[in-house]
Amino acid sequence: MTPISICVIMKNEEKHMDAFLSSIKKFFQDYPYELVLVDTGSTDRTIEISENYTDKIYHFEWIKDFSAARNFSLSCASNDWILVLDCDEYIIDLDPRGFQALINQYPDAVGMLSRKNHYEMNDTDSVYTDDVERFFNRKLFHYEAVIHEQVRAIAGGDFQRIALPLTVDHCGYNGTLEDLRQKAERNNELLLKMLEENPNDPYLYFQIGQSYNMLRDDEKACYYYGKGLEYDVDPQVEYVQMMVIGYGYALLHLERYDEALQFQNIYDEFATGADFVCLMGLIYLRKGMILQAMTEFLKATTFESARTEGANSFIPTFNMGCINEVLGNLEDAVALYRKCGNFKPALERLKELGG
């Protein structure tokens, strides 16, 4: 098997290191790999813990450039095939044979892992899944952009992306509000500087909106999401879909329902997945358009998958239960709540209704 290098940049990650590094050791025990860790200025026990897992620990002076740190980590590797991970990403599922298959069949491609992003919404652990470019040959690819760095072909041009049989739990959005504030302020300092240089890049508006969304600052999130969507963006691109969803929920939180209702105008372009359809159901519900809301919630349950966990199952089902409860159809409401499994709001309604 072709050996790979797992490259990681880190700073003050002691709360994650044991779980993170243990997950690598567990899932890669039958695959040849080296672990390359690059520290950018830790002042806690990050390095001390890391020394229990590898002696390939390097230091990089932080220059407010994530790509520079990433590319330095690639240069420290002994192998050309690189897997990039972050310390708050714990491997939960992996078939190592997929790495060799990609190397053999798609040597010029980039492998994409599946990342389950955990975040808190309405006192409930919510999960949004995205696919991230993380496995490649360093002779062909490197990182660009000072923040939210992206894999780019060294020779330029587009490239093929192949799914890897690798899934991680990402817990980076599950810190205290102060932790999130510090992260958002660090990110926005770099993003706003990039925006000055590239004022017509909708991706930057999206990422700034994401930072404010993480802080629950819906007003600023709306502003930047809205600015990003003023451009001629492709509805098929993942970040554009995320921007629309984030914008819609921020408008709902601000009770700007009339503005949210304007999403009807982009329905045909975006109603290709459960996430947007479920969002439309919520918009109709807030506007008191019960029949339209029920139609969208029911439609959302017909999709086989969703980016947001539950957007095609327990979230629309719970809302259909709420509608039935309000209409006095308590038997139907209880039946729908029961179909929601361990979804906390549904359990609370069942307890209240004695169901």
N, C-alpha and C positions, 0 to 999 in steps of 0.2 A: 504494500500500500504506500502511496505517496505521502510522506510526512508533511504536516502543516504547522504553521505558527499561529498561535492564538495571541493577538496583540490587544493590549488594554492600556488606556491612559487613566490615571486615577489621581484624586486629591481628597484627603480627609474622608475616606470611605470606610472607616473602621466598622461601622454598624452593618455594612454589607459584606465585607471581605470573606469571612469564613463561609457563609452560605453560598456566596458567588463562586469562590474557588473550589469548594467542596462539590458543587454541581458539575463543574468542569471535570474534576478528577473522577467523579462517578460515571459520567456519561461517555468520557473519552478513554476509559480504561483499556479498551481493546483497539484503540487507534493510535498510531504514532504521531505525537504532537510535542511541541515545546510551548511553554507559557512565557510570554514576554510582557513585562509590566513596566510602564513608564510613569513615574511620579512627577507631578508638576508643582510640588510644594506642600506636601502634607505636614501637618503639625500634630496629628493624633497618632494612633497605633497602626495606621494603614500599612506602612512598610514592615513593621514588626510582625504583623500577622502574615503578610505576604511571604516573608522569609521562610515560613513553614511549608510553602508550596513550590517555590522556585528560587533559584539563585540568579535568574536573569531579570534583575531589577535595575532600571536605568533612571537617570534624573534629567529632566528637561526644564529649563528656566521658562516660566510662563510668560508669554509675550502677547496674550489676549488674541490667540489665533489657534482654534481647535484643529484646523487642517495641518498646521505646522507641527503640532504635537502628534497627531495621527501619523503623519508621514515620517516623523522621527521614529515612531514605534515600528513602522514597516522596515526602516533601515537597520534596526537592531535585530531583526529576525534572521534566523539561519536558513529558513526555507522560503521559497518564492510564493507558495500558496498560503494565503493569509485569511484567517477568520478574525473579524473584529467584533469584540463584545464590550459592553459597559458593565461597571461594577454593580449596578442596580438591576441587572438582567440575569435572572436565575434560569438555567436550562431546566425544562420540565419534560421535554420529549426530544429524542434524537435517534436517528438511524445513521450511524457513521458511514454506511455503505453509500449514502447519497453523495458524500464528498468525492469519493473515488469515481463514482458514475459521472459527476459533473466534470471532473478533471479529464476523464477519458473522452466523453462525448461532446462537451462544450468548452474546450480550453480557452476560448476567447470571450466567454460569457461571465456574468457576475451572478453569484448565488444570493438568493433572498431568503432570510429567515422570517418566521412568523412571530410577531411580538404582541403579547397581550398586555396592554397598558391599563394598569389599575388606577382608578381615581374615585374619589368620594362624591356621590351625588345624592342629595336627600337622605343623608345618614345611611346610605347603602353603598357597598363596594360595587362599583360599576367597572366594566371592562370593555375597552375598544381595541380591536385587533387591526394592525397594519403590517405590511410587508416591507422589510428594510434590506437594502443592498449591503451585504457584509462579507462575502466570500469571493476572492478574486486572486489573480496572479499579479504580484506587485511589479512585474516587468511591463505589464500592460495598463495598469490602473494606479491611481493615487487619489488623494483627497484635495478638494478645492472648497473655498469659502471659509471665512474666519469663524463662523458659527453655523450650526445646523449643517455641518460639513457634508458634502456629497461626493460619492465615488464618481470619478470622471476618467475617461480613456486618455492616456498620456498623449496619444497621437491625435486626439480629438474625434468628434463624431459620436454617433449613437452606438449602442451595443445591446446584445441580447441579455435578457434577465431570466434566470431559471429558478424555480422554487426549490429550496433546500428542505429536507425532512428534519427541520430543527425549529423548535418552538421555545420561546423564553417568556417568563413572567417579568414584566417591567414595573418596578415599584417606585420609580423616580418621582411620581406625582402624589405619593402618599406620605408626604412629610407634614410637619407642622406648618401653619400659615407663615411663620417667620422663615422657615426653611424655604418655602415656596417663594416668598417675597425676595429673598436674597438671590435665588436662582433666576427669577424673572428679571430683577434689576441688572444682574450680570449679563443675561442674554440680551436685554433691550439696549444696553449700552453699546453692544457690538452691532446689533441689528439696525439701530438708528443711524449708526455711522455708515453701515453699508447702504442704507436707504438714501442717505445724502449723495452717495456716489452713483446709485442706481435708482432714481426716484420713480421709475416706471416699471418696477419689477413686482408683479402681484404676489409672488411667493414670499417676498419680504413682508408685505402687509399681512399676509396670512400668519407668518410666524410671530409677528408682533402681537397680532390678535390672540394667538395661542398663549402667549405669555400673560396677557391681561386676563384671558379666560382662566388660566391656572390660578390667578389671584382673586377670582370671582369679581373682577372689575368689569361688569357687563357693559357699562357705558363706553369705556375705551376699547373693549373687545369689539363692540358693534362698529365703532368708528373705523377701526383698521380692517375688519372683515369687509365692511361696506366699501372702503377704498379699493381693496383688492378685487372685489367683484365688479368694479367699474370698468375693468379692462376686459378685452376680448379673450376670455379664458376658455379652456377646453373642458367641458363637463365630464369627459372620460378620465381626466387626470385625478389621481387620488387626493392630492392636497386641495384641489378645487372642490371636490365633494365634501371633504372635511371642513372647508371654509364655509360652505353653504350651511352645513349642519350646525357648526358652531355659531354662526350668525343667527340662525333661526332660534336656537335655544336661548341665546343672549337676549334676543328681542322678547321672547316669552317671559324670561325672568324679569325684564323691565316693564312687563305688561303693555308693550307696544304691539298690540294684537293686530291693528289695522295694517301696520307695516309688514308684519309677518304674513298676513293674508296675501300680500303681493307675491308670495312664493308660488301662488297659482300660475303666475305668468311664466315660470320656469319649470312647471310640473313635467312637461313632456321630456325635457332634457335630463332631469334628475330622478324621476320616479322609476328608476331601473333597479333600485335596491330597497331593502326593508327599512333602512335607516331614514331615508328621506320620506318614504310613505308614512312611517310611524310619526315623524315630525309633523307632517301635514295633518294627520289625525289629531294631534295635540293642538295645532293651530285652530282647526275647525272647532274643537271642543271648547277652547277658550273663547271663541266667538259665538258660542251657543248654537253652532250649526251641527246638531246632534246626528242627523242622518248622514251627512257627509263624513263626520268623524267616525261613525261606526263603519262606513264603507272603507275608509282608509285603514282603520285598525284591522279589519277582517282581511283586507288585501295584504297587509304587512305579514300576517301569519302564513301566507301562501309561499313566501320566499324560503328557499332551503337554507340560506345562511344570512348572516348580518355582520357588519363591522362591529356594531355595539352589541354586546352580549344581551340577548333578550329582546332585541328590537323586532325580531320575527316570531317571538313566542310570548314570554310572560309580561312584557311591557304593554303591547297592545291588548293582550287578554285581560290584564288588570284594568286597563282603561275601559274596556267593554263592560267589565264587571261594575265599575263605578257608574257608568251610564245606566245600566240596568237597575242599580240600586237607587239612583236618583229618580228613575221612572216608576219605582215601586215594584219592580220585578225581582223580588228578593231571592226567590228560588234560583232564578237564572244567574243572579249576581253571585250567589254562594257557589254555584257550580263553576263559574268562570274563575273566581278567586282560588278555588281548589286546584284548578289546572295550572296555577302559577307556581307550584312547588314551594320552595323556601323563600320566595320573594317577600321581603319583610313587610312592605305596605299591604300586600294581600293577606298575609298572616294576621296583621293587625285588624283588617276589616273582618276577617272570619271570626276573630275573637270577639269583636264588637257585636257581630250579628249572631253569635252563638253557633256558628257553623263549623 
